[in-house]
Amino acid sequence: MLALLLAFAMPLPAARPESPVAAATAVFDTLHFGDTREQVLAKLKASKIVELRVAEALLGRFGLNGSFQTRKEIGGLHCRLSFDWSKAGLLREVSLQTEALPADAYPTQLKTCWEDLAKLLTTLYGAPVQQGNFPALTSLSDGACLDSHYWQLKGGGTAILGCARDHKRYTSVVRFIQQELQSIDIP
């Protein structure tokens, strides 16, 4: 299964980035921090990793958040993409989030997805700088996102894995953020 996930997640040669450095610094698929909305949309449409979930004519109405999802499941679930932009309209965050599921799916479906995401990110980015256990259901208060792992990205930025809760629904989440997190040693 990991081989399928690797094929799913690796940037494709057909994308032909401007330079080898650009390929190594892609945040997700062929997306880079600093891409414009137009560049992101063009890259998503050309992607072999994600697919459009809504009619293309409705993108203007719905926007990009949640309109694309992974073509293949990870741990039995698809991940939907969301984005955050700088004031100048440049990409500064990409998030992958599973469909929100009820509490009874948390220790099964969401944990399996979380485990496969951790394996995939470790394969892509090496050992995490920090790693923890699957967050306990009881530790997730409403509106919370608890991070369990993070990786430094080669071209700058951080990949963060965790779980989130919105009312009585739960998700596994990966955030690719432009900021570089720093570990804090606890004596």
Helices and strands as residue ranges (DSSP letters): H 2-9, G 13-15, H 20-24, H 37-46, E 50-52, G 56-58, H 59-62, E 68-70, E 79-85, E 91-98, E 101-102, G 103-105, I 106-110, H 111-125, E 130-131, G 137-139, E 145-152, E 158-166, E 169-177
